[in-house]
Amino acid sequence: MRPVLAAVNLGLLIAFPVAWAAPLMRAGLLPVFGMSEISVLSGLRSLWGSDPALALLVAFLAIVAPYGKILSLAGIQFGYLSPKALPVVKAFGRLAMADIFLIALYIVVAKGVGVGRIETAWGLWLFTGCVSLSLALSWLTPKSR
């Protein structure tokens, strides 16, 4: 069981960058105009121009926290870190889940205002799946060797 968990965990090192580049949503001002696709990376790029502090926070929640969690969990799974570090690993996972909450909140607010049109895209599902799988892996990893 442990080798399977470790392999799936390391697979997230590939899945997360795909999720960051995948379209999270399509947004447009009016139905007549084309819809532009927004990904984590394109959102960070545009956010950096208007609010660098928020861009850094989102980058931490969307990129650093999930990758840090994967690498620390791999350290536990391969015996480089003590299983006592598992609560810290789970905290990284919760931080990554906060990013999905923010994206969902933005979608709800934008749809409530009714100025434009927003559609969720497959990247949001992929990103949510990656974060959820990462959380499940930390719960399934044994607390002792």
C-alpha positions as CSV (number, residue, x, y, z in Angstrom):
1,M,0.0,0.0,0.0
2,R,2.8,2.4,0.9
3,P,4.5,2.2,-2.5
4,V,1.2,2.9,-4.3
5,L,0.6,5.9,-2.1
6,A,4.1,7.2,-2.8
7,A,3.7,6.7,-6.6
8,V,0.4,8.5,-6.7
9,N,1.9,11.3,-4.6
10,L,4.8,11.7,-7.0
11,G,2.4,11.7,-9.9
12,L,1.0,14.9,-8.5
13,L,4.3,16.5,-9.3
14,I,3.3,16.2,-12.9
15,A,-0.5,16.8,-12.5
16,F,-0.3,20.1,-10.6
17,P,1.7,22.0,-13.3
18,V,-0.8,20.8,-15.9
19,A,-3.6,22.0,-13.6
20,W,-1.9,25.4,-13.2
21,A,-1.8,25.9,-17.0
22,A,-5.2,24.5,-17.7
23,P,-8.2,26.8,-18.0
24,L,-10.0,27.2,-14.7
25,M,-12.8,29.3,-16.2
26,R,-13.8,31.3,-19.2
27,A,-14.8,34.9,-18.7
28,G,-16.3,37.5,-21.0
29,L,-17.9,40.8,-20.7
30,L,-20.9,40.1,-22.9
31,P,-22.1,37.0,-24.7
32,V,-21.3,38.7,-28.1
33,F,-17.6,39.0,-27.3
34,G,-15.3,36.0,-27.1
35,M,-14.6,34.3,-23.8
36,S,-11.1,34.5,-22.5
37,E,-9.7,31.5,-20.7
38,I,-8.2,32.1,-17.2
39,S,-5.7,29.7,-15.7
40,V,-3.8,29.9,-12.4
41,L,-0.7,31.0,-14.3
42,S,-2.5,33.6,-16.5
43,G,-4.4,34.9,-13.4
44,L,-1.1,35.3,-11.5
45,R,0.4,37.1,-14.4
46,S,-2.4,39.6,-14.7
47,L,-2.8,39.9,-10.9
48,W,0.9,40.7,-10.6
49,G,0.4,43.9,-12.6
50,S,-2.4,45.2,-10.4
51,D,-1.7,43.8,-7.0
52,P,1.6,42.1,-6.4
53,A,0.9,41.3,-2.7
54,L,-2.3,39.4,-3.6
55,A,-0.4,37.7,-6.5
56,L,2.2,36.5,-4.1
57,L,-0.5,35.2,-1.7
58,V,-2.3,33.3,-4.5
59,A,1.1,32.0,-5.8
60,F,1.8,30.6,-2.3
61,L,-1.6,29.0,-2.0
62,A,-1.8,27.6,-5.5
63,I,1.8,26.7,-6.2
64,V,4.1,26.7,-3.2
65,A,1.8,25.0,-0.7
66,P,0.7,22.1,-2.9
67,Y,4.3,21.4,-4.1
68,G,5.6,21.7,-0.6
69,K,3.0,19.3,0.6
70,I,3.8,16.7,-2.1
71,L,7.6,16.9,-1.4
72,S,7.2,16.7,2.4
73,L,4.7,13.8,2.1
74,A,7.2,12.0,-0.2
75,G,9.9,12.7,2.5
76,I,7.7,10.9,5.0
77,Q,6.8,8.1,2.6
78,F,10.4,7.4,1.7
79,G,11.7,7.7,5.3
80,Y,13.6,11.0,5.0
81,L,11.2,12.8,7.4
82,S,9.7,11.6,10.6
83,P,6.0,10.7,10.5
84,K,5.7,13.3,13.3
85,A,5.8,15.9,10.5
86,L,2.5,14.7,9.1
87,P,0.4,17.5,10.9
88,V,2.6,20.1,9.1
89,V,2.0,18.3,5.8
90,K,-1.7,18.4,6.4
91,A,-1.5,22.1,7.1
92,F,0.0,22.6,3.7
93,G,-2.9,20.8,2.2
94,R,-5.4,23.0,3.9
95,L,-3.7,26.1,2.6
96,A,-3.9,24.7,-0.9
97,M,-7.6,24.0,-0.5
98,A,-8.0,27.7,0.5
99,D,-7.1,28.6,-3.1
100,I,-10.0,26.6,-4.5
101,F,-12.3,28.3,-2.1
102,L,-11.1,31.7,-3.3
103,I,-11.6,30.8,-7.0
104,A,-15.1,29.5,-6.2
105,L,-15.9,32.7,-4.3
106,Y,-14.7,34.8,-7.3
107,I,-17.0,32.8,-9.6
108,V,-20.0,33.3,-7.3
109,V,-19.4,37.0,-6.9
110,A,-18.9,37.6,-10.6
111,K,-22.1,35.6,-11.5
112,G,-24.0,37.5,-8.8
113,V,-23.0,40.9,-10.2
114,G,-24.3,39.8,-13.6
115,V,-22.0,42.1,-15.6
116,G,-20.3,39.4,-17.6
117,R,-20.4,35.8,-18.1
118,I,-18.3,33.1,-16.4
119,E,-18.2,29.4,-17.1
120,T,-16.1,26.9,-15.2
121,A,-13.6,24.9,-17.3
122,W,-12.0,21.5,-17.0
123,G,-8.9,22.9,-15.3
124,L,-10.9,23.9,-12.2
125,W,-12.0,20.2,-11.9
126,L,-8.4,19.0,-12.4
127,F,-7.0,21.5,-9.9
128,T,-9.7,20.6,-7.3
129,G,-9.0,16.9,-7.9
130,C,-5.2,17.3,-7.5
131,V,-5.7,19.2,-4.2
132,S,-8.4,16.7,-3.0
133,L,-6.2,13.7,-3.9
134,S,-3.3,15.3,-2.1
135,L,-5.4,15.7,1.0
136,A,-6.5,12.1,0.8
137,L,-3.0,10.9,0.4
138,S,-1.9,12.7,3.6
139,W,-4.8,11.1,5.5
140,L,-4.0,7.6,4.1
141,T,-0.2,7.8,4.9
142,P,0.5,5.8,8.0
143,K,1.5,7.8,11.1
144,S,4.3,5.4,11.9
145,R,6.8,3.4,9.9
